[in-house]
Amino acid sequence: MKYYSTKNKNSFYSLRDAVIKGLPDDNGLFMPESIPVLPKTFFDNLKGMDIRTIAYEVANAWFVNDVPASELRSMVGDAYPFDAPLIYIDDETYIQELFHGPTLAFKDFGARFMSRLMGWMVKDEKEKLTILVATSGDTGSAVASGFFNVPGIEVIILYPSGKVSALQEKQLTTWGGNIRAIEVNGTFDDCQLMVKSAFLDPELKSKYQLTSANSINISRLVPQCFYYFRAAAQLKHLKTKFSFVVPSGNFGNLTAGLFAQRMGLPIHSFVAATNANAVVPEYLSSGKFGPKNSVATISNAMDVGNPSNFWRMTDLFHDSVEEMRKMISGYSYNDSQTRSMMKAVYESNHYIVDPHTAIGVCAWRDHQKKNVIAKSTTSNSHLGIILETAHPVKFLPSVKEVIGFEPEIPSQLLSVIDKEKVAEKMDTGFNNLKNYLM
Ligand SMILES: *Cc1c(COP(=O)(O)O)cnc(C)c1O
């Protein structure tokens, strides 16, 4: 399989280039020249299929000519000792829990596969691969956890001092081994600028083989297809009319769902749920894409004003907003609507959702109301599967404020609380990072 850039469909790259480079030189995004379709036998056998078997079949369809099957099998076996179960909310609403990985957010699915794939790609190289990543919290921990102890790869995480939660900081700074953390006396944007400058610096580039691990890497997107298939494997049968509701920021998760659908999974449609950063819902209603500066919300992992994967989505719909509208509906909510829904779900189901997932529930409820005529005929019932992108304890202050108590902290987090933080303190400015690396 070859990959093209969304900005130039005539130049093709290998899987290795796409994964190690992350972004094409023209600043577009890598897209597959074609999306593989799975055979009928796969769908005939899908019911009850476990996550690792699904991951292997899906990954093999994409990478069959690039990675040996035995390697793929051991990568997914190692990456996914956890599942993505469906939780019943009501007859037309399920939630899919994507937080059973080590860092309690769906980003573990992408980061754990990417780390093993990159590890395999560089294993015979003499030169180490150095991954530089700036984080506002969740991405850094998923990347650290994914790459921990992967031979031939070093990870350096930059995070803004005092701007990640105490638990998140522990998740970034207590690894040791091949993971290093730098605590930057500045903001997330300062960290990101330092990282971007490093990629452009000739001296650093000659000393290090540098790469990024951000969420637009194609090797983080493909593994995000896995749980869409795993959700379908838990349905009574594939004839159920089902849609996915995706709490979205940078729109990687939703793009992966579109890939899964093009691979043959009979998904009826998608509901894109955003917070006040509503660039994509606005595009769906007006036909105009207007990126903005992001505004801060309690669902901060979705505070994205210029979603990168929008360009992959328009590519899939041939730049036609009408085509995209047929498949994706958009809804957006403010913080007070988010809090009310967290409360409502807890009161009706004794189930705690984090702020991101609550926005998904809001969108599904409004979508159901809009489509009430279809809903009234029971033979035509329509199931919404809301992706639960993170565990509620990752957003403890707002969860506690709304439901009135602290949910139990899962063992993955408890294990880091007593570990000692190790971080290099640094002032902002690329030269400080460069001196440190040289
Ligand atoms: C990253 C993240 C999102 C947004 O996912 P995208 O793929 O960027 O749309 C939503 N919720 C949580 C908890 C996240 O960490």
The ligand as a MOL file (V3000), in Angstrom:
LIG
                    3D

  0  0  0     0  0            999 V3000
M  V30 BEGIN CTAB
M  V30 COUNTS 15 15 0 0 0
M  V30 BEGIN ATOM
M  V30 1 C -8.1810 13.1090 22.3440 0
M  V30 2 C -9.4930 13.0480 23.0250 0
M  V30 3 C -10.7190 13.3390 22.3520 0
M  V30 4 C -10.7590 13.8470 20.9330 0
M  V30 5 O -10.4210 12.8740 19.9880 0
M  V30 6 P -10.0790 13.3170 18.4770 0
M  V30 7 O -9.6240 12.0700 17.8130 0
M  V30 8 O -8.9890 14.3340 18.6080 0
M  V30 9 O -11.3170 13.8920 17.8790 0
M  V30 10 C -11.9150 13.1800 23.0300 0
M  V30 11 N -11.9260 12.7940 24.3280 0
M  V30 12 C -10.7880 12.5220 25.0120 0
M  V30 13 C -10.8880 12.1270 26.4310 0
M  V30 14 C -9.5310 12.6340 24.3960 0
M  V30 15 O -8.4080 12.3720 25.0990 0
M  V30 END ATOM
M  V30 BEGIN BOND
M  V30 1 1 1 2
M  V30 2 1 2 3
M  V30 3 2 2 14
M  V30 4 1 3 4
M  V30 5 2 3 10
M  V30 6 1 4 5
M  V30 7 1 5 6
M  V30 8 2 6 7
M  V30 9 1 6 8
M  V30 10 1 6 9
M  V30 11 1 10 11
M  V30 12 2 11 12
M  V30 13 1 12 13
M  V30 14 1 12 14
M  V30 15 1 14 15
M  V30 END BOND
M  V30 END CTAB
M  END
